[in-house]
Amino acid sequence: MKKFTLISLILIASLLLGGCAAPAATQAPTEAAPVPPSQPSATTAPTTPPEPAPTTQAASPGEQKLLLATTTSTQDSGLLDYLLPDFEKEFNVEVDVVAVGTGQAIQLGKDGNADVLLVHARSQEDQFMSEGHGVRREDVMYNDFVILGPEEDPAGIKGSASAADAFKKIAELGQTPFVSRGDESGTHSKEKSIWKTAAIEPAGSWYVSAGQGMGEVLTMSAEQQAYTLSDRATYLARSKQGLDLVVLVEGDKALFNPYGVIAVNPDKGPQIHLDLANQFIDWIISVPVQEKIGAFGKEEFGQSLFTPSSTLWNEANPSATAAEAALKVTGSVDQEMSWSEEEVRGMETIDIESTNKQGEKSTYTGVLLSALLEQAKPSADATTVVFVAGDGFTAEIALADLMGCADCILSFRNQGGFSSVLPGQPGSLQVKDVIEIQVK
């Protein structure tokens, strides 16, 4: 396995270009640029580093090469070093890894500069697929995000049940820095969604947009004794190296962090190795590899850094997943679906206004019902959708009406669970505690 961070790829490209240029005149060495101060003085815009290029090093005789674009968390946590040597040995494939933010990894796929993606921003992944850039997506695993900060916790966020409430306290204090990835990664996307829930547009000298990977942001946050959002796996891996930050907020369902693997569309060009991408996907979602993912970190940290979640693993472990399933789509569909509440909350959400049964207008946050149904793929002859509540109450609506509704959602309840919110529809369709959506 070859690992290529963004910086190393740029250096390699620079050396190659320099080797082809004419010799330059000898110059006196220049002084190194000064190191910026550790304390931020103003909000900085995210930097947009040059796009990494795939490597061109020749493979060994009989060996094939697969280009994997992935998020920094899979590399910084040590997961790739743990998994990929087995794949390379078993299939005689050399894996070149480009570890960048999820947004950059997805852009590499759009540009045809990767064969397969391993990322963690479900809304971006779904958009990638719907636009035809990918031909196959599978769930792989999940973990969670945590809010970190200095042990003295000047904003007083420790133990907050809500990530949004914690962010509000940090912004209201406006003194202790908050370091953002600022790189359109999966972590940055999650951070932005939390600020949106908190109804805050972060700005000011306290808010630092780093434009860096998770490892670098953790280093900056520790140096400045700042708050930040991190995936748990990278934090635990860095904590073994003496990272001077502590977990202050965890457990909010909004901090759920699912990962998916995607094969890039071979129509991008002959450089795309769809056969190797599918081979990799089949391998990483297989039960033996899923079990290995579930074991990663247990010996060193006393807990798994990632939880397996592929369809094959769930089918092989029904007892492990049945208790977690909070919502199902069943009936006349190509693929019956089930999700935990954390998984649903991790999907792309929208805010809508609707009038409740008491005639009061409120704002609701949730997931489009049409998007949930699209994942299950209703059969061509299906005509009706039935909402089933936990107490057995049911309500039905025409499938065509629901699929054509741009603001019909499954909203998140404050006490947990879901309610159907369908603006303009009869009040009987506003069902509390929806646990199943039947397609007939």
C-alpha positions in Angstrom: 0.0 0.0 0.0 1.3 3.4 -0.9 -0.1 6.4 1.1 0.0 9.9 -0.4 -1.1 12.9 1.6 -1.9 16.1 -0.2 1.5 17.6 0.7 3.6 14.7 -0.4 1.8 14.5 -3.7 2.5 18.2 -4.3 6.2 17.7 -3.5 6.4 14.7 -5.8 4.9 16.7 -8.6 7.2 19.6 -8.0 10.3 17.3 -8.1 9.1 15.7 -11.3 8.5 19.1 -13.0 11.8 20.4 -11.7 13.7 17.4 -13.1 12.4 18.3 -16.6 13.3 22.0 -16.5 16.6 23.6 -17.5 19.1 24.1 -14.7 18.6 27.4 -12.9 21.2 29.8 -11.8 22.6 29.3 -8.4 20.9 31.5 -5.8 21.7 32.2 -2.2 19.5 30.4 0.2 16.5 32.3 1.5 15.3 32.5 5.0 12.4 30.2 6.0 9.1 31.9 6.3 8.2 32.9 9.8 5.9 30.5 11.7 2.5 32.1 12.2 1.5 32.9 15.8 -0.4 30.2 17.7 -3.2 32.5 18.6 -5.6 33.5 15.8 -6.2 37.2 15.1 -9.0 36.9 12.6 -11.3 34.5 10.8 -9.4 32.9 7.9 -11.0 31.6 4.8 -10.5 27.9 4.0 -7.6 27.3 1.7 -8.1 25.4 -1.5 -4.9 23.3 -2.0 -4.0 22.0 -5.5 -5.8 18.8 -6.4 -3.7 15.7 -5.8 -2.8 13.7 -8.9 -2.7 9.9 -9.0 0.7 8.3 -9.0 2.3 6.9 -12.1 4.8 4.5 -10.6 4.7 1.2 -12.4 3.3 -1.8 -10.6 5.3 -5.0 -10.1 5.0 -7.7 -12.8 1.5 -9.2 -12.7 0.4 -6.6 -10.1 -2.5 -4.2 -10.7 -3.0 -0.7 -9.2 -6.1 0.7 -7.5 -6.4 4.4 -6.7 -8.4 4.9 -3.5 -9.4 8.5 -2.5 -10.4 8.6 1.1 -10.9 10.9 4.1 -8.0 11.7 6.4 -9.7 10.0 9.3 -9.3 6.5 7.8 -5.5 7.2 7.5 -4.9 9.2 10.7 -6.7 6.5 12.8 -4.5 3.8 11.4 -7.4 1.9 9.8 -5.9 1.7 6.3 -2.5 0.4 7.6 -4.5 -2.2 9.5 -6.7 -3.3 6.6 -5.1 -2.8 3.2 -2.1 -5.1 3.4 -4.5 -8.0 3.5 -6.3 -6.8 0.4 -3.1 -6.2 -1.5 -1.7 -9.7 -0.6 -5.0 -11.5 -1.4 -5.6 -10.0 -4.8 -2.1 -8.9 -5.9 -3.2 -5.3 -6.1 -1.2 -2.3 -5.1 -3.4 0.3 -3.5 -2.4 4.0 -3.9 -4.1 6.0 -1.2 -4.9 9.7 -1.5 -6.0 10.9 1.9 -7.8 14.3 1.8 -11.1 15.7 3.0 -14.2 14.0 1.9 -15.1 16.9 -0.4 -11.8 16.7 -2.1 -12.0 12.9 -2.4 -15.4 13.2 -4.0 -14.1 15.8 -6.4 -11.3 13.4 -7.4 -14.0 10.9 -8.3 -15.9 13.5 -10.3 -12.7 14.3 -12.2 -12.0 10.7 -12.9 -8.8 10.7 -10.8 -9.8 7.9 -8.5 -11.2 4.4 -8.9 -13.0 4.1 -5.6 -13.9 6.4 -2.7 -14.1 5.7 1.0 -15.8 8.8 2.5 -18.2 10.0 5.3 -20.6 12.7 4.1 -23.8 10.9 3.2 -25.6 13.9 1.6 -22.5 14.5 -0.7 -22.3 10.7 -1.4 -26.0 10.6 -2.4 -25.6 13.6 -4.7 -22.5 12.0 -6.3 -24.5 9.0 -7.1 -27.6 10.8 -8.3 -25.5 12.9 -10.7 -24.1 9.7 -12.2 -20.5 10.0 -11.0 -20.7 6.7 -9.2 -22.1 3.3 -10.2 -22.2 1.6 -6.8 -22.4 2.7 -3.2 -22.3 0.5 -0.1 -22.4 1.2 3.6 -19.2 0.2 5.3 -19.0 1.3 9.0 -19.8 4.1 11.4 -18.5 5.8 14.5 -19.3 9.2 15.9 -18.0 12.8 16.2 -17.0 14.3 19.5 -16.5 18.0 20.6 -13.1 18.5 22.1 -11.6 21.3 24.1 -9.3 22.2 27.0 -9.8 20.5 30.3 -10.7 23.8 32.0 -13.6 24.3 29.5 -14.0 28.1 29.7 -17.3 28.0 27.7 -18.8 25.4 30.1 -19.9 23.0 27.5 -18.9 19.7 29.3 -21.7 17.2 29.4 -24.1 19.2 27.1 -26.7 16.8 25.7 -26.9 18.8 22.5 -24.0 19.6 20.2 -25.9 22.7 19.0 -26.2 24.0 22.5 -22.5 23.4 23.1 -21.7 25.4 19.9 -24.0 28.2 21.1 -22.1 28.5 24.4 -18.7 28.6 22.5 -20.0 31.4 20.2 -21.6 33.4 23.0 -18.3 33.3 24.9 -16.5 34.4 21.8 -13.0 34.2 23.5 -11.7 30.7 23.4 -10.9 29.7 19.8 -12.8 27.2 17.8 -10.7 25.5 15.1 -12.7 24.4 12.0 -11.5 22.0 9.4 -12.7 24.5 6.8 -12.0 22.1 4.0 -15.4 20.8 2.9 -14.6 17.4 4.5 -17.1 15.2 6.1 -16.2 16.6 9.5 -16.5 20.1 8.2 -19.9 19.3 6.7 -21.1 17.9 10.0 -19.8 21.0 11.8 -21.7 23.3 9.5 -24.9 21.4 10.0 -24.5 21.8 13.8 -24.0 25.6 13.4 -27.1 25.6 11.2 -29.1 23.8 13.9 -27.8 26.3 16.4 -28.9 29.2 14.1 -25.4 30.7 14.2 -23.2 31.9 11.4 -19.7 31.6 13.1 -17.5 34.5 12.6 -14.9 36.6 14.4 -11.4 36.2 15.7 -12.4 33.2 17.8 -13.4 31.2 14.8 -10.4 29.8 12.9 -11.0 28.1 9.5 -7.8 26.0 9.1 -8.3 24.4 5.7 -6.4 21.4 7.0 -6.9 17.7 7.7 -8.0 16.3 11.0 -4.6 15.5 12.4 -3.3 19.0 11.7 -6.5 20.6 13.2 -6.1 18.6 16.4 -2.5 19.8 16.7 -3.6 23.4 16.2 -6.4 23.0 18.7 -4.1 21.6 21.3 -1.5 24.3 20.8 -4.1 27.0 21.1 -6.2 25.2 23.8 -9.2 25.6 21.5 -12.4 23.8 20.9 -12.9 21.6 17.8 -15.0 18.8 16.3 -13.3 15.5 15.6 -14.2 12.0 14.6 -13.6 9.8 17.6 -11.2 7.4 15.9 -8.7 10.1 15.0 -8.9 11.7 18.4 -8.3 8.4 20.2 -5.3 7.6 17.9 -3.8 11.0 18.6 -4.5 10.8 22.3 -2.0 8.0 22.5 0.6 10.6 21.3 -0.2 13.0 24.2 -2.8 15.2 22.6 -3.7 17.8 25.2 -7.5 17.9 24.6 -10.4 16.1 26.3 -13.8 15.0 25.1 -16.4 17.4 26.4 -19.5 16.6 24.4 -20.5 13.2 23.0 -23.5 11.0 22.6 -25.8 13.4 20.7 -27.5 11.6 17.9 -26.6 14.5 15.6 -23.0 13.4 16.0 -23.5 10.1 14.2 -20.8 9.5 11.5 -21.4 6.9 8.8 -18.9 5.8 6.1 -19.6 4.6 2.6 -17.6 3.1 -0.3 -18.3 4.1 -3.9 -17.1 2.8 -7.3 -16.4 5.7 -9.7 -18.3 5.6 -13.1 -16.0 4.0 -15.7 -17.4 6.5 -18.3 -14.9 9.0 -16.8 -12.3 7.4 -19.0 -10.1 4.3 -19.6 -8.0 5.1 -16.5 -10.9 3.9 -14.3 -10.5 0.4 -13.0 -14.1 -0.6 -12.3 -13.2 -4.3 -11.9 -10.7 -3.5 -9.2 -13.1 -1.0 -7.5 -15.8 -3.7 -7.3 -13.3 -6.2 -6.1 -12.3 -3.8 -3.3 -16.0 -3.1 -2.4 -16.9 -6.8 -2.3 -13.9 -7.3 0.0 -14.5 -4.5 2.4 -18.2 -5.2 2.9 -17.6 -9.0 3.3 -18.3 -10.4 6.8 -14.6 -11.4 7.6 -13.4 -7.9 6.8 -16.3 -6.3 8.6 -15.4 -8.4 11.7 -11.9 -7.1 11.4 -13.1 -3.5 11.3 -15.2 -4.2 14.4 -12.1 -5.4 16.2 -9.9 -2.4 15.3 -8.8 -0.5 18.3 -10.3 -2.8 21.0 -7.0 -4.1 22.3 -5.3 -0.7 22.4 -8.2 1.6 23.3 -10.6 -0.8 25.0 -13.2 0.0 22.4 -13.7 -0.4 18.7 -12.9 2.8 16.7 -15.4 1.8 14.0 -18.6 -0.3 14.0 -19.3 -2.5 10.9 -22.5 -1.7 9.1 -22.5 -3.4 5.6 -25.6 -5.1 4.4 -23.8 -8.5 4.5 -22.7 -7.9 8.1 -26.1 -6.8 9.2 -27.7 -9.9 7.5 -25.2 -12.1 9.3 -25.8 -10.4 12.7 -29.6 -9.8 12.8 -29.6 -9.7 16.6 -27.0 -7.0 16.7 -28.9 -4.7 14.4 -32.5 -5.5 15.2 -32.4 -3.6 18.5 -30.9 -0.5 16.8 -33.5 -0.3 14.0 -35.7 2.6 14.6 -37.3 2.9 11.2 -38.1 0.4 8.4 -39.3 0.6 4.8 -41.0 -2.6 3.9 -43.5 -4.1 1.4 -43.5 -3.7 -2.3 -39.9 -2.5 -2.7 -36.8 -3.8 -4.4 -34.8 -3.6 -1.1 -36.4 -3.5 2.3 -34.5 -1.0 4.4 -33.9 -0.5 8.2 -32.0 2.3 10.0 -31.1 3.3 13.5 -32.2 6.7 14.6 -28.5 7.8 14.4 -28.3 6.7 10.7 -31.5 8.7 9.8 -30.2 11.7 11.6 -27.0 11.4 9.7 -28.7 11.8 6.4 -29.2 15.1 4.5 -31.9 17.2 6.3 -34.1 20.1 5.4 -36.1 22.6 7.5 -39.8 23.2 6.6 -42.7 25.1 8.1 -46.0 23.4 8.7 -49.2 23.9 10.8 -49.8 21.2 13.4 -53.2 19.7 14.5 -53.7 22.6 16.9 -53.3 25.2 14.2 -49.9 26.3 15.3 -47.2 27.0 12.7 -43.8 25.6 13.5 -40.4 24.8 11.9 -39.5 21.1 11.6 -36.2 19.5 10.7 -36.1 16.1 9.1 -35.4 13.9 6.1 -37.4 14.0 2.9 -39.8 11.0 2.8 -39.2 10.7 -1.0 -35.5 10.3 -0.3 -36.1 7.5 2.1 -38.4 5.7 -0.3 -35.9 6.1 -3.2 -33.4 4.1 -1.2 -35.8 1.2 -1.0 -36.9 1.6 -4.7 -40.7 1.1 -4.7 -41.9 -1.5 -7.2 -43.4 -0.2 -10.5 -46.9 -1.4 -9.5 -46.8 0.1 -6.0 -49.5 2.8 -5.4 -49.8 3.4 -1.6 -47.7 4.3 1.4 -48.8 3.5 4.9 -47.2 5.1 8.0 -47.2 2.8 11.0 -46.8 4.3 14.5 -45.4 2.5 17.6 -48.8 2.2 19.1 -50.2 0.6 16.0 -51.9 3.7 14.5 -51.7 3.8 10.7 -52.3 6.4 8.0 -52.0 6.1 4.2 -51.3 8.4 1.3 -50.9 7.8 -2.4 -47.3 7.0 -3.4 -47.3 9.4 -6.3 -48.4 12.3 -4.0 -45.6 11.5 -1.6 -42.9 11.1 -4.2 -43.9 14.4 -5.8 -43.9 16.3 -2.5 -40.8 18.6 -2.0 -41.5 19.4 1.7 -42.9 16.1 3.1 -40.5 14.9 5.7 -40.0 12.5 8.5 -39.1 15.0 11.3 -37.0 14.4 14.3 -38.8 14.5 17.7 -37.2 16.1 20.7 -37.9 13.1 22.8 -36.5 10.8 20.1 -38.1 9.0 17.2 -39.8 10.4 14.2 -43.1 12.0 13.0 -44.4 12.4 9.5 -44.9 16.1 8.6 -46.8 16.7 5.3 -47.7 20.4 4.8 -51.0 20.9 3.1 -52.1 17.3 3.7 -54.9 16.2 6.1 -54.0 16.3 9.8 -54.5 12.5 10.0 -51.3 12.1 8.1 -49.3 13.9 10.8 -48.3 10.6 12.6 -46.2 10.6 15.7 -43.6 7.9 16.5 -43.4 6.5 13.0 -41.5 3.2 13.2 -42.4 1.7 9.7 -43.2 2.9 6.3 -45.1 0.2 4.3 -45.3 0.4 0.5 -48.3 -1.3 -1.1 
